Amino acid sequence: MPVGDSTALAQAMIAVLGKPAPDSQTLADAVKPFAIDCGGQAYLLLMSSLLARARKH
């Protein structure tokens, strides 16, 4: 939707709110990648790979 189009935003929000809520497992699965432990593991993996690459050069 275009930036600043409050009508389009309102219509999109109404459309989403008119749908049934997802079940709790679907919601849990959707947010799992953003959990602190997942983020921490991804950060450590990234730092480890960067360190390994730096040591090769």
Backbone as JSON Lines, residues from 0, in Angstrom:
{"i":0,"aa":"M","n":[0.84,-1.17,0.0],"ca":[0.0,0.0,0.0],"c":[0.88,1.23,0.0]}
{"i":1,"aa":"P","n":[0.43,2.29,-0.6],"ca":[1.24,3.5,-0.69],"c":[1.47,4.14,0.69]}
{"i":2,"aa":"V","n":[2.67,4.67,0.87],"ca":[2.99,5.38,2.1],"c":[2.07,6.59,2.22]}
{"i":3,"aa":"G","n":[1.51,6.78,3.39],"ca":[0.65,7.93,3.64],"c":[-0.8,7.72,3.25]}
{"i":4,"aa":"D","n":[-1.15,6.57,2.73],"ca":[-2.53,6.29,2.33],"c":[-3.27,5.68,3.52]}
{"i":5,"aa":"S","n":[-3.82,6.55,4.35],"ca":[-4.49,6.08,5.57],"c":[-5.75,5.28,5.27]}
{"i":6,"aa":"T","n":[-6.4,5.58,4.18],"ca":[-7.6,4.81,3.79],"c":[-7.23,3.37,3.45]}
{"i":7,"aa":"A","n":[-6.17,3.2,2.68],"ca":[-5.72,1.85,2.32],"c":[-5.28,1.09,3.56]}
{"i":8,"aa":"L","n":[-4.59,1.78,4.47],"ca":[-4.17,1.15,5.71],"c":[-5.37,0.7,6.53]}
{"i":9,"aa":"A","n":[-6.36,1.57,6.66],"ca":[-7.56,1.22,7.41],"c":[-8.28,0.03,6.79]}
{"i":10,"aa":"Q","n":[-8.38,0.01,5.47],"ca":[-9.04,-1.1,4.79],"c":[-8.27,-2.41,5.0]}
{"i":11,"aa":"A","n":[-6.97,-2.34,4.95],"ca":[-6.16,-3.54,5.17],"c":[-6.32,-4.04,6.6]}
{"i":12,"aa":"M","n":[-6.34,-3.13,7.56],"ca":[-6.51,-3.52,8.96],"c":[-7.88,-4.16,9.19]}
{"i":13,"aa":"I","n":[-8.9,-3.59,8.59],"ca":[-10.25,-4.15,8.71],"c":[-10.3,-5.55,8.1]}
{"i":14,"aa":"A","n":[-9.64,-5.73,6.96],"ca":[-9.62,-7.04,6.31],"c":[-8.95,-8.08,7.19]}
{"i":15,"aa":"V","n":[-7.82,-7.71,7.8],"ca":[-7.1,-8.65,8.67],"c":[-7.91,-8.95,9.92]}
{"i":16,"aa":"L","n":[-8.49,-7.93,10.51],"ca":[-9.26,-8.14,11.74],"c":[-10.55,-8.92,11.49]}
{"i":17,"aa":"G","n":[-11.0,-8.96,10.24],"ca":[-12.21,-9.71,9.91],"c":[-11.96,-11.2,9.74]}
{"i":18,"aa":"K","n":[-10.7,-11.6,9.7],"ca":[-10.37,-13.02,9.53],"c":[-10.24,-13.68,10.9]}
{"i":19,"aa":"P","n":[-10.49,-14.98,10.98],"ca":[-10.3,-15.68,12.25],"c":[-8.82,-15.66,12.66]}
{"i":20,"aa":"A","n":[-8.59,-15.62,13.95],"ca":[-7.22,-15.63,14.46],"c":[-6.57,-16.98,14.21]}
{"i":21,"aa":"P","n":[-5.27,-17.0,13.91],"ca":[-4.59,-18.29,13.75],"c":[-4.53,-19.02,15.09]}
{"i":22,"aa":"D","n":[-4.37,-20.33,15.03],"ca":[-4.28,-21.1,16.27],"c":[-2.96,-20.78,16.97]}
{"i":23,"aa":"S","n":[-2.87,-21.11,18.22],"ca":[-1.72,-20.73,19.04],"c":[-0.41,-21.35,18.54]}
{"i":24,"aa":"Q","n":[-0.46,-22.56,18.01],"ca":[0.78,-23.19,17.52],"c":[1.31,-22.46,16.28]}
{"i":25,"aa":"T","n":[0.41,-22.03,15.41],"ca":[0.81,-21.27,14.23],"c":[1.47,-19.96,14.65]}
{"i":26,"aa":"L","n":[0.9,-19.29,15.64],"ca":[1.5,-18.05,16.14],"c":[2.86,-18.32,16.78]}
{"i":27,"aa":"A","n":[2.96,-19.37,17.57],"ca":[4.23,-19.71,18.21],"c":[5.3,-20.01,17.17]}
{"i":28,"aa":"D","n":[4.94,-20.74,16.13],"ca":[5.89,-21.06,15.06],"c":[6.33,-19.8,14.32]}
{"i":29,"aa":"A","n":[5.41,-18.85,14.15],"ca":[5.73,-17.62,13.42],"c":[6.74,-16.75,14.16]}
{"i":30,"aa":"V","n":[6.69,-16.75,15.47],"ca":[7.58,-15.86,16.24],"c":[8.84,-16.56,16.73]}
{"i":31,"aa":"K","n":[8.93,-17.86,16.59],"ca":[10.09,-18.6,17.1],"c":[11.42,-18.06,16.59]}
{"i":32,"aa":"P","n":[11.56,-17.72,15.3],"ca":[12.85,-17.2,14.83],"c":[13.29,-15.91,15.54]}
{"i":33,"aa":"F","n":[12.38,-15.23,16.2],"ca":[12.7,-13.97,16.86],"c":[12.94,-14.13,18.35]}
{"i":34,"aa":"A","n":[12.89,-15.37,18.85],"ca":[13.15,-15.63,20.26],"c":[14.62,-15.35,20.56]}
{"i":35,"aa":"I","n":[14.91,-14.96,21.78],"ca":[16.27,-14.56,22.15],"c":[17.27,-15.69,21.94]}
{"i":36,"aa":"D","n":[16.89,-16.91,22.23],"ca":[17.84,-18.01,22.04],"c":[18.16,-18.24,20.57]}
{"i":37,"aa":"C","n":[17.17,-18.13,19.71],"ca":[17.42,-18.28,18.27],"c":[18.28,-17.14,17.75]}
{"i":38,"aa":"G","n":[17.98,-15.94,18.19],"ca":[18.77,-14.79,17.77],"c":[20.2,-14.89,18.27]}
{"i":39,"aa":"G","n":[20.36,-15.33,19.5],"ca":[21.7,-15.49,20.07],"c":[22.5,-16.54,19.32]}
{"i":40,"aa":"Q","n":[21.87,-17.64,18.99],"ca":[22.56,-18.7,18.24],"c":[22.96,-18.2,16.85]}
{"i":41,"aa":"A","n":[22.07,-17.48,16.2],"ca":[22.38,-16.95,14.86],"c":[23.54,-15.96,14.94]}
{"i":42,"aa":"Y","n":[23.56,-15.13,15.99],"ca":[24.64,-14.16,16.16],"c":[25.97,-14.87,16.39]}
{"i":43,"aa":"L","n":[25.96,-15.89,17.24],"ca":[27.2,-16.62,17.5],"c":[27.71,-17.32,16.24]}
{"i":44,"aa":"L","n":[26.81,-17.89,15.47],"ca":[27.19,-18.53,14.21],"c":[27.8,-17.52,13.25]}
{"i":45,"aa":"L","n":[27.18,-16.36,13.15],"ca":[27.7,-15.31,12.28],"c":[29.09,-14.88,12.73]}
{"i":46,"aa":"M","n":[29.25,-14.61,14.02],"ca":[30.55,-14.16,14.53],"c":[31.62,-15.24,14.35]}
{"i":47,"aa":"S","n":[31.25,-16.49,14.54],"ca":[32.2,-17.58,14.36],"c":[32.66,-17.67,12.91]}
{"i":48,"aa":"S","n":[31.73,-17.54,11.98],"ca":[32.11,-17.62,10.57],"c":[32.96,-16.42,10.16]}
{"i":49,"aa":"L","n":[32.66,-15.24,10.69],"ca":[33.47,-14.07,10.38],"c":[34.88,-14.21,10.96]}
{"i":50,"aa":"L","n":[34.98,-14.74,12.15],"ca":[36.28,-14.95,12.78],"c":[37.1,-15.97,11.99]}
{"i":51,"aa":"A","n":[36.45,-17.04,11.58],"ca":[37.15,-18.07,10.8],"c":[37.65,-17.48,9.47]}
{"i":52,"aa":"R","n":[36.82,-16.66,8.85],"ca":[37.22,-16.04,7.58],"c":[38.39,-15.08,7.81]}
{"i":53,"aa":"A","n":[38.34,-14.31,8.89],"ca":[39.4,-13.35,9.2],"c":[40.73,-14.07,9.47]}
{"i":54,"aa":"R","n":[40.67,-15.22,10.08],"ca":[41.88,-15.98,10.4],"c":[42.54,-16.55,9.14]}
{"i":55,"aa":"K","n":[41.75,-16.77,8.08],"ca":[42.3,-17.3,6.84],"c":[43.1,-16.25,6.08]}
{"i":56,"aa":"H","n":[42.77,-14.99,6.33],"ca":[43.42,-13.9,5.57],"c":[44.56,-13.34,6.3]}
